[in-house]
Amino acid sequence: FMDRKEISGSVLKQLEMAYDTLLLYNRRMSKFNGLERVDHLLYSTDSIREALVNSLIHCDYSQSAPSRIEITDKYMDFINLGGLVEGLSVSDLELGASKCRNERLAFVFYRLKLVESYGTGLRKILNHYPNLKVSDIITVSDHTFRLRLPIERPNVGSFTKREDIKTPREKRQHAILGLLAERGVITRKLIQKMMGYSLGTTIRDIEDLLAQGKIKKRGNGR
């Protein structure tokens, strides 16, 4: 294991913290078209979001074991106990069928606009993998359900891993910029909490990014 993180609390807290954590592992690859650098994420943020929401909505909460998310250099796995909802098979999913294990939870997520409608998440994920079908990304047994997101590698030969981030400060600031790119706005307190940085380190990194003109400050603290 290179890293391990356990997340607990309310379902909504787990959703937010798990999503923010996964974004930190969603590395960028870059290529150059002439003088222009083009960045590409290894996983689409939409796919991560849909897979995570699907994992929470369809989790069998009568089981005591936690759900798991595993990340390798080739894929991101979302693993739940409980298998498919009774009456459904992978072939049914191929045909677009959907059945929710926790209907009230799904309704809450819908009212909070965390899902657009019931049963569309899997189709949205497959839109990012046009050469795959449901059985390529979903594996089920009697008691386990696994959804696998493969790394997206368009024009593999023309992309290289970002190796220009070397110092601990550069890594921290790159992570902060990644959060801002995803959220648009974030507070110092939330950065500190999510990253596990000290107050002084967080303030220094933010002030450095401000001085470089990479971020903008809105409002003032006390």
Salt bridges, closest charged atoms under 4 A:
GLU6 OE2 - ARG4 NH2 3.23
GLU16 OE2 - ARG183 NH2 3.35
ASP20 OD2 - ARG183 NH2 2.52
ASP39 OD2 - ARG37 NH2 3.02
GLU50 OE2 - ARG49 NH1 2.92
GLU50 OE2 - LYS124 NZ 2.96
GLU70 OE2 - ARG68 NH2 2.82
ASP77 OD1 - ARG148 NE 2.76
GLU116 OE2 - LYS124 NZ 3.36
ASP164 OD2 - ARG162 NH2 2.85
ASP205 OD2 - ARG172 NE 2.59
ASP208 OD2 - ARG169 NH1 3.78
